[in-house]
Amino acid sequence: MLLFEKLYFIRSYFYMLIQATKKVLDFLKIKPEPPIDNNPLFSWHANLLTLERKKALVLVNDKNRYTIVLYGLTKKHLKNLDELIRESIRITFRKEGFQEDVIEQFIEHSPAISFTKTKDRTTVSRLNKSCETIYFLDDYLDRNSIAQPVLNMHASRFLVGHGKNHYIDPNRELFHDLTAFSGKAVVQTKAVQMKITLDVGQSDIWRRLVVPLNYTWEQLHQAIQISFKWEDIHLHQFHIPEQPARISADTSLSAYIPQHQSFMYIYDPGDNWEHRILVEDMIENYDNMFPVCLEGEGDTPPEDVGGEGGYAYLLEVLEDKHDPEHEHMKNWYEMQGDRTFDLEKVNLFLKSNFF
């Protein structure tokens, strides 16, 4: 048994196995090699999709179901497809926050790529399910790049069926697989500590977050929504104070931080909830793949209350039991759900949303 495992490890070292559908093989104009018994961590199933009239190669890992998409492939890319696949994996893993030496260890462990036919119906069915998810994530498609790290990360955060009545989270499975493979902590990235204060009159409402620096501003938006219990049902924008230009959602935080130390986040232009973001500290070695809320104070106003003025009026009416609007406003407020700040719950939701 030990000899078999040793031989299995040695042989798996030499292959990144791509088990391709007929559509992929026809596009590549190659004949499949004979099937081989390969380590599932270094084995992928592949299909070809058309996204906005361009070819997209979708790879789904056999072990953890993590998805890698290469977008906009043409015939000219085929001669260096092997390197494009490796680079797409490398860029995506880097975006996940995995350590550089762990990424290279993974890539170098399977330097040769072998294309074979698909394995079986079950695996093809799982591949097709992952491909269906891609069609619903076009908002995250980078139309100017072959590598699609943001799209890959979102696609790999959907629960997928893995046997009868069993579901797995691909990005978590990948994290555990790389930890077992490398024998070390796989995440170590730069992060930023920031204090986010919601300007609401005399109320003291703020959260202190640590967020990976490779996150996009869209991901920071999601973290703020969770931390303040907003419902993400209105428009939002980020900008630098005294600079009119908005910050693009798909830009990374590192494009502006630490060069700039303060920002504005406005949620719901109608109610105009202004959040002041102050950069407090830079963290060189952050070992989480998700944001963390360190502390905070104050409960968030309900959605659609009418902004700062409407919220002040609501509190005034709720305080006065003799106000003719009291009962109506009380019932409305109770229907808005629990707005109480709960640090433990915030961190639970941050982790489940991002990891």
BAVEX-826373 format. One record per residue (C-alpha): residue number from 0; residue in one letter; x, y, z. Coordinates in steps of 0.001 Angstrom, whole numbers, plus 500000, padded with zeros to 6 digits. Example, Ala and Ser with C-alpha at 12.3 -4.5 7.8 and 13.67 -1.06 7.14 Angstrom:
# BAVEX-826373
<num:0; residu:A; c1:512300; c2:495500; c3:507800> $
<num:1; residu:S; c1:513670; c2:498940; c3:507140> $
***
This chain:
# BAVEX-826373
<num:0; residu:M; c1:500000; c2:500000; c3:500000> $
<num:1; residu:L; c1:502794; c2:502407; c3:500887> $
<num:2; residu:L; c1:504624; c2:501550; c3:497663> $
<num:3; residu:F; c1:501441; c2:502176; c3:495641> $
<num:4; residu:E; c1:500923; c2:505561; c3:497327> $
<num:5; residu:K; c1:504528; c2:506501; c3:496626> $
<num:6; residu:L; c1:504251; c2:505580; c3:492941> $
<num:7; residu:Y; c1:500906; c2:507381; c3:492721> $
<num:8; residu:F; c1:502457; c2:510541; c3:494138> $
<num:9; residu:I; c1:505414; c2:510387; c3:491763> $
<num:10; residu:R; c1:503234; c2:509879; c3:488711> $
<num:11; residu:S; c1:500741; c2:512597; c3:489653> $
<num:12; residu:Y; c1:503664; c2:514988; c3:489879> $
<num:13; residu:F; c1:503982; c2:515009; c3:486109> $
<num:14; residu:Y; c1:500407; c2:515782; c3:485024> $
<num:15; residu:M; c1:497823; c2:518467; c3:485122> $
<num:16; residu:L; c1:495022; c2:516321; c3:483766> $
<num:17; residu:I; c1:492402; c2:518111; c3:481638> $
<num:18; residu:Q; c1:489453; c2:515792; c3:480949> $
<num:19; residu:A; c1:487763; c2:517576; c3:478072> $
<num:20; residu:T; c1:484363; c2:517387; c3:476418> $
<num:21; residu:K; c1:484189; c2:516728; c3:472683> $
<num:22; residu:K; c1:483468; c2:520416; c3:472153> $
<num:23; residu:V; c1:486790; c2:521319; c3:473784> $
<num:24; residu:L; c1:488765; c2:518672; c3:471903> $
<num:25; residu:D; c1:487284; c2:519811; c3:468588> $
<num:26; residu:F; c1:488124; c2:523440; c3:469348> $
<num:27; residu:L; c1:491699; c2:522526; c3:470280> $
<num:28; residu:K; c1:491947; c2:520186; c3:467282> $
<num:29; residu:I; c1:493728; c2:517520; c3:469319> $
<num:30; residu:K; c1:493248; c2:513814; c3:469861> $
<num:31; residu:P; c1:492718; c2:512812; c3:473481> $
<num:32; residu:E; c1:495455; c2:510857; c3:475195> $
<num:33; residu:P; c1:494624; c2:507546; c3:476890> $
<num:34; residu:P; c1:492990; c2:507979; c3:480321> $
<num:35; residu:I; c1:495312; c2:507891; c3:483317> $
<num:36; residu:D; c1:494829; c2:507477; c3:487051> $
<num:37; residu:N; c1:495737; c2:510915; c3:488379> $
<num:38; residu:N; c1:495623; c2:512757; c3:491686> $
<num:39; residu:P; c1:492180; c2:514496; c3:491673> $
<num:40; residu:L; c1:493673; c2:517692; c3:493126> $
<num:41; residu:F; c1:495589; c2:518121; c3:489869> $
<num:42; residu:S; c1:492765; c2:516897; c3:487637> $
<num:43; residu:W; c1:490167; c2:519095; c3:485952> $
<num:44; residu:H; c1:487139; c2:518622; c3:483737> $
<num:45; residu:A; c1:486771; c2:521119; c3:480911> $
<num:46; residu:N; c1:483960; c2:522459; c3:478763> $
<num:47; residu:L; c1:483689; c2:525234; c3:476182> $
<num:48; residu:L; c1:481072; c2:527977; c3:476495> $
<num:49; residu:T; c1:480185; c2:531001; c3:474419> $
<num:50; residu:L; c1:479969; c2:534156; c3:476518> $
<num:51; residu:E; c1:479042; c2:537324; c3:474657> $
<num:52; residu:R; c1:480065; c2:535717; c3:471355> $
<num:53; residu:K; c1:483501; c2:534763; c3:472656> $
<num:54; residu:K; c1:484864; c2:531338; c3:473572> $
<num:55; residu:A; c1:485352; c2:530587; c3:477247> $
<num:56; residu:L; c1:487149; c2:527511; c3:478556> $
<num:57; residu:V; c1:485709; c2:526373; c3:481897> $
<num:58; residu:L; c1:487814; c2:524140; c3:484151> $
<num:59; residu:V; c1:486318; c2:522461; c3:487228> $
<num:60; residu:N; c1:488625; c2:520750; c3:489697> $
<num:61; residu:D; c1:487868; c2:517070; c3:490346> $
<num:62; residu:K; c1:488795; c2:517250; c3:494032> $
<num:63; residu:N; c1:487166; c2:520455; c3:495239> $
<num:64; residu:R; c1:485009; c2:521676; c3:492301> $
<num:65; residu:Y; c1:486806; c2:525032; c3:492162> $
<num:66; residu:T; c1:486157; c2:526787; c3:488841> $
<num:67; residu:I; c1:488675; c2:528475; c3:486544> $
<num:68; residu:V; c1:487481; c2:530363; c3:483446> $
<num:69; residu:L; c1:489618; c2:531481; c3:480502> $
<num:70; residu:Y; c1:487697; c2:534035; c3:478449> $
<num:71; residu:G; c1:488044; c2:535204; c3:474866> $
<num:72; residu:L; c1:490112; c2:532308; c3:473541> $
<num:73; residu:T; c1:490894; c2:532290; c3:469831> $
<num:74; residu:K; c1:492986; c2:530044; c3:467628> $
<num:75; residu:K; c1:496053; c2:532205; c3:468205> $
<num:76; residu:H; c1:495933; c2:531333; c3:471914> $
<num:77; residu:L; c1:496072; c2:527580; c3:471356> $
<num:78; residu:K; c1:499828; c2:527395; c3:470881> $
<num:79; residu:N; c1:500429; c2:528585; c3:474448> $
<num:80; residu:L; c1:497211; c2:527335; c3:476052> $
<num:81; residu:D; c1:499120; c2:525336; c3:478670> $
<num:82; residu:E; c1:500771; c2:528467; c3:480007> $
<num:83; residu:L; c1:497509; c2:530434; c3:479839> $
<num:84; residu:I; c1:495853; c2:527791; c3:482018> $
<num:85; residu:R; c1:498681; c2:527874; c3:484551> $
<num:86; residu:E; c1:498702; c2:531665; c3:484617> $
<num:87; residu:S; c1:494918; c2:531827; c3:485089> $
<num:88; residu:I; c1:495200; c2:529484; c3:488070> $
<num:89; residu:R; c1:498130; c2:531489; c3:489416> $
<num:90; residu:I; c1:496322; c2:534852; c3:489124> $
<num:91; residu:T; c1:493128; c2:533500; c3:490702> $
<num:92; residu:F; c1:494899; c2:531833; c3:493626> $
<num:93; residu:R; c1:496844; c2:535042; c3:494183> $
<num:94; residu:K; c1:493555; c2:536953; c3:494260> $
<num:95; residu:E; c1:492275; c2:534482; c3:496869> $
<num:96; residu:G; c1:495195; c2:535534; c3:499059> $
<num:97; residu:F; c1:497172; c2:532279; c3:498915> $
<num:98; residu:Q; c1:500883; c2:532537; c3:499626> $
<num:99; residu:E; c1:503083; c2:532798; c3:496552> $
<num:100; residu:D; c1:505240; c2:529791; c3:497429> $
<num:101; residu:V; c1:502133; c2:527623; c3:497922> $
<num:102; residu:I; c1:500814; c2:528691; c3:494507> $
<num:103; residu:E; c1:504114; c2:527877; c3:492815> $
<num:104; residu:Q; c1:504332; c2:524556; c3:494638> $
<num:105; residu:F; c1:500898; c2:523669; c3:493278> $
<num:106; residu:I; c1:501761; c2:524773; c3:489721> $
<num:107; residu:E; c1:505163; c2:523089; c3:489660> $
<num:108; residu:H; c1:503739; c2:519840; c3:490998> $
<num:109; residu:S; c1:502023; c2:519250; c3:487643> $
<num:110; residu:P; c1:504214; c2:520902; c3:484981> $
<num:111; residu:A; c1:502954; c2:518723; c3:482105> $
<num:112; residu:I; c1:499358; c2:519016; c3:480877> $
<num:113; residu:S; c1:497563; c2:515990; c3:479465> $
<num:114; residu:F; c1:494224; c2:516202; c3:477612> $
<num:115; residu:T; c1:491942; c2:513160; c3:477811> $
<num:116; residu:K; c1:488237; c2:512462; c3:477405> $
<num:117; residu:T; c1:485781; c2:513137; c3:480217> $
<num:118; residu:K; c1:485675; c2:510581; c3:483000> $
<num:119; residu:D; c1:482012; c2:509609; c3:483523> $
<num:120; residu:R; c1:478431; c2:510920; c3:483453> $
<num:121; residu:T; c1:478440; c2:512019; c3:487070> $
<num:122; residu:T; c1:481487; c2:514203; c3:486624> $
<num:123; residu:V; c1:480179; c2:515645; c3:483357> $
<num:124; residu:S; c1:476889; c2:516471; c3:485081> $
<num:125; residu:R; c1:478788; c2:518328; c3:487798> $
<num:126; residu:L; c1:480783; c2:520152; c3:485126> $
<num:127; residu:N; c1:477572; c2:521229; c3:483405> $
<num:128; residu:K; c1:476143; c2:522537; c3:486684> $
<num:129; residu:S; c1:479225; c2:524685; c3:487193> $
<num:130; residu:C; c1:478927; c2:525969; c3:483632> $
<num:131; residu:E; c1:475300; c2:526960; c3:484258> $
<num:132; residu:T; c1:476460; c2:529111; c3:487157> $
<num:133; residu:I; c1:478875; c2:531010; c3:484910> $
<num:134; residu:Y; c1:476028; c2:532309; c3:482750> $
<num:135; residu:F; c1:474514; c2:534101; c3:485764> $
<num:136; residu:L; c1:477759; c2:535848; c3:486724> $
<num:137; residu:D; c1:478343; c2:538037; c3:483672> $
<num:138; residu:D; c1:478503; c2:541120; c3:485924> $
<num:139; residu:Y; c1:481878; c2:539827; c3:487119> $
<num:140; residu:L; c1:483244; c2:539122; c3:483638> $
<num:141; residu:D; c1:486389; c2:541066; c3:482765> $
<num:142; residu:R; c1:485932; c2:541533; c3:479030> $
<num:143; residu:N; c1:489524; c2:542691; c3:478543> $
<num:144; residu:S; c1:491285; c2:539719; c3:480086> $
<num:145; residu:I; c1:491691; c2:535988; c3:479507> $
<num:146; residu:A; c1:492178; c2:535343; c3:483227> $
<num:147; residu:Q; c1:488990; c2:535857; c3:485252> $
<num:148; residu:P; c1:489959; c2:535862; c3:488954> $
<num:149; residu:V; c1:486903; c2:537743; c3:490244> $
<num:150; residu:L; c1:484491; c2:535624; c3:488206> $
<num:151; residu:N; c1:486260; c2:532450; c3:489371> $
<num:152; residu:M; c1:486014; c2:533469; c3:493016> $
<num:153; residu:H; c1:482289; c2:534157; c3:492773> $
<num:154; residu:A; c1:481588; c2:530971; c3:490820> $
<num:155; residu:S; c1:483451; c2:528940; c3:493441> $
<num:156; residu:R; c1:481410; c2:530305; c3:496329> $
<num:157; residu:F; c1:478197; c2:528568; c3:495319> $
<num:158; residu:L; c1:477348; c2:525373; c3:497181> $
<num:159; residu:V; c1:477508; c2:522358; c3:494866> $
<num:160; residu:G; c1:476073; c2:518870; c3:495216> $
<num:161; residu:H; c1:478647; c2:516243; c3:496090> $
<num:162; residu:G; c1:476909; c2:512924; c3:496536> $
<num:163; residu:K; c1:473462; c2:512190; c3:497923> $
<num:164; residu:N; c1:472199; c2:514967; c3:500215> $
<num:165; residu:H; c1:475717; c2:516356; c3:500555> $
<num:166; residu:Y; c1:476945; c2:519786; c3:499508> $
<num:167; residu:I; c1:480370; c2:521382; c3:499518> $
<num:168; residu:D; c1:481717; c2:524911; c3:499184> $
<num:169; residu:P; c1:484443; c2:524786; c3:496473> $
<num:170; residu:N; c1:486553; c2:527672; c3:497748> $
<num:171; residu:R; c1:486622; c2:526247; c3:501283> $
<num:172; residu:E; c1:487483; c2:522812; c3:499927> $
<num:173; residu:L; c1:490333; c2:524322; c3:497902> $
<num:174; residu:F; c1:491637; c2:526069; c3:501012> $
<num:175; residu:H; c1:491663; c2:522797; c3:502959> $
<num:176; residu:D; c1:493167; c2:520873; c3:500029> $
<num:177; residu:L; c1:496038; c2:523335; c3:499606> $
<num:178; residu:T; c1:496657; c2:523333; c3:503359> $
<num:179; residu:A; c1:496933; c2:519532; c3:503359> $
<num:180; residu:F; c1:499025; c2:519553; c3:500174> $
<num:181; residu:S; c1:501525; c2:522188; c3:501306> $
<num:182; residu:G; c1:501589; c2:521244; c3:504979> $
<num:183; residu:K; c1:501502; c2:524911; c3:506021> $
<num:184; residu:A; c1:499249; c2:527932; c3:506387> $
<num:185; residu:V; c1:498300; c2:528880; c3:502838> $
<num:186; residu:V; c1:496895; c2:532369; c3:503362> $
<num:187; residu:Q; c1:499067; c2:535351; c3:504092> $
<num:188; residu:T; c1:498136; c2:538632; c3:502488> $
<num:189; residu:K; c1:498247; c2:542350; c3:503117> $
<num:190; residu:A; c1:495207; c2:543913; c3:504750> $
<num:191; residu:V; c1:493932; c2:547292; c3:505834> $
<num:192; residu:Q; c1:492349; c2:548216; c3:509152> $
<num:193; residu:M; c1:489703; c2:550902; c3:508740> $
<num:194; residu:K; c1:487127; c2:552672; c3:510860> $
<num:195; residu:I; c1:483804; c2:553286; c3:509109> $
<num:196; residu:T; c1:481528; c2:555867; c3:510711> $
<num:197; residu:L; c1:477912; c2:556439; c3:509684> $
<num:198; residu:D; c1:477045; c2:560126; c3:509986> $
<num:199; residu:V; c1:473663; c2:560289; c3:511751> $
<num:200; residu:G; c1:473317; c2:563409; c3:513882> $
<num:201; residu:Q; c1:474403; c2:562789; c3:517465> $
<num:202; residu:S; c1:474303; c2:558998; c3:517112> $
<num:203; residu:D; c1:477605; c2:557146; c3:517457> $
<num:204; residu:I; c1:477436; c2:554425; c3:514787> $
<num:205; residu:W; c1:480716; c2:552917; c3:513588> $
<num:206; residu:R; c1:482501; c2:549670; c3:512739> $
<num:207; residu:R; c1:486207; c2:548806; c3:512739> $
<num:208; residu:L; c1:487055; c2:546314; c3:509983> $
<num:209; residu:V; c1:490117; c2:544490; c3:508721> $
<num:210; residu:V; c1:489817; c2:543810; c3:504988> $
<num:211; residu:P; c1:492281; c2:542050; c3:502639> $
<num:212; residu:L; c1:493990; c2:544653; c3:500469> $
<num:213; residu:N; c1:493476; c2:542581; c3:497316> $
<num:214; residu:Y; c1:489697; c2:542895; c3:497711> $
<num:215; residu:T; c1:487787; c2:545035; c3:495249> $
<num:216; residu:W; c1:485702; c2:548033; c3:496264> $
<num:217; residu:E; c1:482638; c2:545961; c3:495421> $
<num:218; residu:Q; c1:483737; c2:543426; c3:498039> $
<num:219; residu:L; c1:484291; c2:546226; c3:500550> $
<num:220; residu:H; c1:480754; c2:547406; c3:499754> $
<num:221; residu:Q; c1:479455; c2:543939; c3:500628> $
<num:222; residu:A; c1:481452; c2:543911; c3:503876> $
<num:223; residu:I; c1:480035; c2:547307; c3:504872> $
<num:224; residu:Q; c1:476499; c2:546169; c3:504061> $
<num:225; residu:I; c1:476898; c2:543140; c3:506320> $
<num:226; residu:S; c1:478602; c2:545080; c3:509123> $
<num:227; residu:F; c1:475883; c2:547736; c3:509268> $
<num:228; residu:K; c1:472980; c2:545392; c3:508532> $
<num:229; residu:W; c1:472042; c2:547260; c3:505383> $
<num:230; residu:E; c1:469999; c2:545222; c3:502914> $
<num:231; residu:D; c1:471798; c2:546172; c3:499671> $
<num:232; residu:I; c1:468603; c2:547263; c3:497920> $
<num:233; residu:H; c1:469796; c2:550708; c3:496824> $
<num:234; residu:L; c1:472607; c2:552231; c3:494785> $
<num:235; residu:H; c1:475953; c2:553055; c3:496354> $
<num:236; residu:Q; c1:479208; c2:554756; c3:495492> $
<num:237; residu:F; c1:482721; c2:555325; c3:496821> $
<num:238; residu:H; c1:484742; c2:558456; c3:496282> $
<num:239; residu:I; c1:487699; c2:560330; c3:497683> $
<num:240; residu:P; c1:486687; c2:563497; c3:499562> $
<num:241; residu:E; c1:487088; c2:566652; c3:497453> $
<num:242; residu:Q; c1:487533; c2:564551; c3:494307> $
<num:243; residu:P; c1:484399; c2:564183; c3:492145> $
<num:244; residu:A; c1:485440; c2:560997; c3:490327> $
<num:245; residu:R; c1:483838; c2:557804; c3:491602> $
<num:246; residu:I; c1:485910; c2:554726; c3:492379> $
<num:247; residu:S; c1:485258; c2:551815; c3:490021> $
<num:248; residu:A; c1:483680; c2:548804; c3:491751> $
<num:249; residu:D; c1:486057; c2:546233; c3:490243> $
<num:250; residu:T; c1:489213; c2:548148; c3:491199> $
<num:251; residu:S; c1:491259; c2:546669; c3:494036> $
<num:252; residu:L; c1:491639; c2:548514; c3:497333> $
<num:253; residu:S; c1:495401; c2:548519; c3:496790> $
<num:254; residu:A; c1:494963; c2:550907; c3:493852> $
<num:255; residu:Y; c1:494017; c2:553647; c3:496353> $
<num:256; residu:I; c1:495243; c2:552431; c3:499743> $
<num:257; residu:P; c1:497530; c2:553449; c3:501436> $
<num:258; residu:Q; c1:498067; c2:556358; c3:499011> $
<num:259; residu:H; c1:494800; c2:557821; c3:500289> $
<num:260; residu:Q; c1:493756; c2:557639; c3:503918> $
<num:261; residu:S; c1:490104; c2:558686; c3:503854> $
<num:262; residu:F; c1:487110; c2:557889; c3:501654> $
<num:263; residu:M; c1:483365; c2:558389; c3:501494> $
<num:264; residu:Y; c1:480867; c2:555588; c3:500993> $
<num:265; residu:I; c1:477344; c2:556720; c3:500174> $
<num:266; residu:Y; c1:474506; c2:554229; c3:500348> $
<num:267; residu:D; c1:471018; c2:554989; c3:498994> $
<num:268; residu:P; c1:471309; c2:558409; c3:497285> $
<num:269; residu:G; c1:467680; c2:559051; c3:498269> $
<num:270; residu:D; c1:468252; c2:558746; c3:502013> $
<num:271; residu:N; c1:471912; c2:559693; c3:501446> $
<num:272; residu:W; c1:473576; c2:557654; c3:504172> $
<num:273; residu:E; c1:477166; c2:558932; c3:504314> $
<num:274; residu:H; c1:479863; c2:556680; c3:505757> $
<num:275; residu:R; c1:483299; c2:558140; c3:506470> $
<num:276; residu:I; c1:486092; c2:555601; c3:505964> $
<num:277; residu:L; c1:489381; c2:556260; c3:507744> $
<num:278; residu:V; c1:492437; c2:554070; c3:507121> $
<num:279; residu:E; c1:493968; c2:553315; c3:510535> $
<num:280; residu:D; c1:496631; c2:550697; c3:509925> $
<num:281; residu:M; c1:498256; c2:548469; c3:507308> $
<num:282; residu:I; c1:498716; c2:544781; c3:508149> $
<num:283; residu:E; c1:501517; c2:542975; c3:506325> $
<num:284; residu:N; c1:500700; c2:539370; c3:507227> $
<num:285; residu:Y; c1:496946; c2:538809; c3:507405> $
<num:286; residu:D; c1:496032; c2:535131; c3:507618> $
<num:287; residu:N; c1:492310; c2:535196; c3:506782> $
<num:288; residu:M; c1:490561; c2:534999; c3:503410> $
<num:289; residu:F; c1:487684; c2:537111; c3:504694> $
<num:290; residu:P; c1:487101; c2:540462; c3:506455> $
<num:291; residu:V; c1:486823; c2:540668; c3:510227> $
<num:292; residu:C; c1:484931; c2:543203; c3:512315> $
<num:293; residu:L; c1:487069; c2:544022; c3:515362> $
<num:294; residu:E; c1:484537; c2:546176; c3:517182> $
<num:295; residu:G; c1:481746; c2:548662; c3:516699> $
<num:296; residu:E; c1:479000; c2:550696; c3:518300> $
<num:297; residu:G; c1:475502; c2:551826; c3:517471> $
<num:298; residu:D; c1:472501; c2:550384; c3:515684> $
<num:299; residu:T; c1:471848; c2:551128; c3:512026> $
<num:300; residu:P; c1:468708; c2:553069; c3:511014> $
<num:301; residu:P; c1:466085; c2:551145; c3:509028> $
<num:302; residu:E; c1:466020; c2:551279; c3:505239> $
<num:303; residu:D; c1:463793; c2:553883; c3:503542> $
<num:304; residu:V; c1:463230; c2:555867; c3:506725> $
<num:305; residu:G; c1:463873; c2:559161; c3:504946> $
<num:306; residu:G; c1:467520; c2:559745; c3:505708> $
<num:307; residu:E; c1:468910; c2:561509; c3:508748> $
<num:308; residu:G; c1:465870; c2:563778; c3:509111> $
<num:309; residu:G; c1:463392; c2:560931; c3:508752> $
<num:310; residu:Y; c1:465293; c2:558844; c3:511289> $
<num:311; residu:A; c1:465320; c2:561703; c3:513806> $
<num:312; residu:Y; c1:461556; c2:562090; c3:513359> $
<num:313; residu:L; c1:461051; c2:558325; c3:513798> $
<num:314; residu:L; c1:462970; c2:558324; c3:517094> $
<num:315; residu:E; c1:461004; c2:561347; c3:518284> $
<num:316; residu:V; c1:457662; c2:559672; c3:517561> $
<num:317; residu:L; c1:458737; c2:556391; c3:519154> $
<num:318; residu:E; c1:459694; c2:558271; c3:522330> $
<num:319; residu:D; c1:456308; c2:559989; c3:522565> $
<num:320; residu:K; c1:453566; c2:557444; c3:523270> $
<num:321; residu:H; c1:450957; c2:560184; c3:522972> $
<num:322; residu:D; c1:451937; c2:561105; c3:519433> $
<num:323; residu:P; c1:449098; c2:560166; c3:517022> $
<num:324; residu:E; c1:451679; c2:558504; c3:514754> $
<num:325; residu:H; c1:453254; c2:556478; c3:517564> $
<num:326; residu:E; c1:451460; c2:553162; c3:517074> $
<num:327; residu:H; c1:451747; c2:553248; c3:513293> $
<num:328; residu:M; c1:455462; c2:554137; c3:513365> $
<num:329; residu:K; c1:456157; c2:551557; c3:516063> $
<num:330; residu:N; c1:454567; c2:548798; c3:513981> $
<num:331; residu:W; c1:456483; c2:549916; c3:510900> $
<num:332; residu:Y; c1:459775; c2:550000; c3:512806> $
<num:333; residu:E; c1:459270; c2:546517; c3:514240> $
<num:334; residu:M; c1:458620; c2:545190; c3:510732> $
<num:335; residu:Q; c1:462084; c2:546344; c3:509620> $
<num:336; residu:G; c1:463795; c2:543532; c3:511512> $
<num:337; residu:D; c1:466448; c2:543566; c3:514203> $
<num:338; residu:R; c1:468925; c2:546435; c3:513617> $
<num:339; residu:T; c1:470956; c2:545786; c3:516783> $
<num:340; residu:F; c1:474722; c2:545566; c3:516329> $
<num:341; residu:D; c1:475943; c2:542084; c3:517267> $
<num:342; residu:L; c1:479694; c2:541610; c3:516775> $
<num:343; residu:E; c1:479555; c2:537814; c3:516832> $
<num:344; residu:K; c1:476784; c2:537642; c3:514230> $
<num:345; residu:V; c1:478482; c2:540213; c3:512004> $
<num:346; residu:N; c1:481664; c2:538147; c3:511913> $
<num:347; residu:L; c1:479688; c2:534972; c3:511316> $
<num:348; residu:F; c1:478011; c2:536550; c3:508276> $
<num:349; residu:L; c1:481275; c2:538058; c3:507015> $
<num:350; residu:K; c1:482962; c2:534677; c3:507117> $
<num:351; residu:S; c1:480065; c2:532793; c3:505523> $
<num:352; residu:N; c1:479711; c2:535400; c3:502766> $
<num:353; residu:F; c1:483388; c2:535625; c3:501809> $
<num:354; residu:F; c1:484726; c2:532171; c3:502739> $
***
